[in-house]
Amino acid sequence: MQFVNFVYEESEDPTLYTGPVPDGDAAYLRQAAAHLKPLTDDEYMTGPAGVLSTMAKYSYVFDGDVLYWCIEWAPGLVIVKMAPDTELQWVAVRSPVPDFGGREPLPEDGDPDAHDEDNNPQYNLIFTPWDAQYDEQCRESGSFIPVDKQVQTRFENALARVNALSGVIESRFDDNHNWVELCKENLKKWCGEGIRLKPAN
């Protein structure tokens, strides 16, 4: 698995970079991917697409030609799977942090004081590439390098479906604020408590 991110250096045009996903975090993402379910185009346009108009942090992870869009969002992590010429899929995963986002922990979430802060693959999947966008030392320590044309093409192909849907969104929803609020409401309802996973050892 490889992280994919945009790096804005001295140019206004970003450069696409890629870096390896640590084995434990990759195993966690594959574990989550086993629970993916279909995401229709309408559901995407009135749910996850709205994330792009918020301040939510997110990342991209390549696994072959499959691209995972990983979003920090209640109940913890929302993952959208994209691949060329295939339907979208997604899953919501509950954060291993019992009081994530200031929520009241459920009994199944465990004791917040007993949580191991150093073992949170959801955080790693989002913020390892996010930090590398802005910090050269993070890029070097994470072995991030500029992509070649082949990876650039694979990335564009994986995003082709959602990029086409962005045009539909623009024509269908005139009021951006109301659309974003609709997306937030739907995500809250559709994600629910999320599935619970244990970090891979």
Protein Blocks (a to p, Z undefined) as FASTA:
>chain_A
ZZdddddffbfbdcdddddddfklmmmmmmmmmmgccddfklmmmmmmmmmmmcbdcddd
dehjaccddddddfkbacddddehiacdddddddfblkgghiacdfklopfklpcfklcf
klmmmmmmmmmmmmmklmmmnopacddfklmmmmmmmmmmmmmmmmmmmmmmmblmlmmm
mmmmmmmmmnmnopaddddZZ
